[in-house]
Amino acid sequence: MKTTFQEILDTKLTLGSFPVSSKIFSLGREAEIIANLCQQKIDEDGEFAKIMCSNIVDWMGDLSKQAQAILDLQMKKDEEVSK
């Protein structure tokens, strides 16, 4: 995730936006962690792990990108509202 949790804390979020933003952030981070674990297995275990984990790496990468896009929208909306 390109956004850090500290950036979420430092942003002036509207009422109710912090729980949504922090949950989206957590979802994206979990997806990145799962993708990284699978990539490590692919690197360590070779061909068998590639079959098992390559799709998971792609899915989690996509999920992380979607979470980041939603978080960007949420934070942009909150910036506009707080102006």
Contacts in CASP RR format, 6 or more apart in sequence:
PFRMAT RR
TARGET T0000
AUTHOR 0000-0000-0000
METHOD contacts of the structure
MODEL  1
MKTTFQEILDTKLTLGSFPVSSKIFSLGREAEIIANLCQQKIDEDGEFAK
IMCSNIVDWMGDLSKQAQAILDLQMKKDEEVSK
1 25 0 8 1.000
1 28 0 8 1.000
1 29 0 8 1.000
1 32 0 8 1.000
1 64 0 8 1.000
1 67 0 8 1.000
1 68 0 8 1.000
1 71 0 8 1.000
2 68 0 8 1.000
3 25 0 8 1.000
3 68 0 8 1.000
3 71 0 8 1.000
3 72 0 8 1.000
3 75 0 8 1.000
5 22 0 8 1.000
5 25 0 8 1.000
7 75 0 8 1.000
8 18 0 8 1.000
8 21 0 8 1.000
8 22 0 8 1.000
8 25 0 8 1.000
8 71 0 8 1.000
8 75 0 8 1.000
11 21 0 8 1.000
11 75 0 8 1.000
11 78 0 8 1.000
11 79 0 8 1.000
12 78 0 8 1.000
12 79 0 8 1.000
12 82 0 8 1.000
13 21 0 8 1.000
13 75 0 8 1.000
13 78 0 8 1.000
14 77 0 8 1.000
14 78 0 8 1.000
14 81 0 8 1.000
14 82 0 8 1.000
17 74 0 8 1.000
17 77 0 8 1.000
17 78 0 8 1.000
20 74 0 8 1.000
21 71 0 8 1.000
21 74 0 8 1.000
21 75 0 8 1.000
21 78 0 8 1.000
24 67 0 8 1.000
24 70 0 8 1.000
24 71 0 8 1.000
24 74 0 8 1.000
25 67 0 8 1.000
25 71 0 8 1.000
27 63 0 8 1.000
27 67 0 8 1.000
28 63 0 8 1.000
28 64 0 8 1.000
28 67 0 8 1.000
28 68 0 8 1.000
29 64 0 8 1.000
31 60 0 8 1.000
31 61 0 8 1.000
31 63 0 8 1.000
31 64 0 8 1.000
31 67 0 8 1.000
32 60 0 8 1.000
32 61 0 8 1.000
32 64 0 8 1.000
34 56 0 8 1.000
34 60 0 8 1.000
35 56 0 8 1.000
35 57 0 8 1.000
35 60 0 8 1.000
35 61 0 8 1.000
35 64 0 8 1.000
38 49 0 8 1.000
38 53 0 8 1.000
38 54 0 8 1.000
38 56 0 8 1.000
38 57 0 8 1.000
38 60 0 8 1.000
39 53 0 8 1.000
39 57 0 8 1.000
41 49 0 8 1.000
41 52 0 8 1.000
41 53 0 8 1.000
42 49 0 8 1.000
42 50 0 8 1.000
42 53 0 8 1.000
42 54 0 8 1.000
42 57 0 8 1.000
END
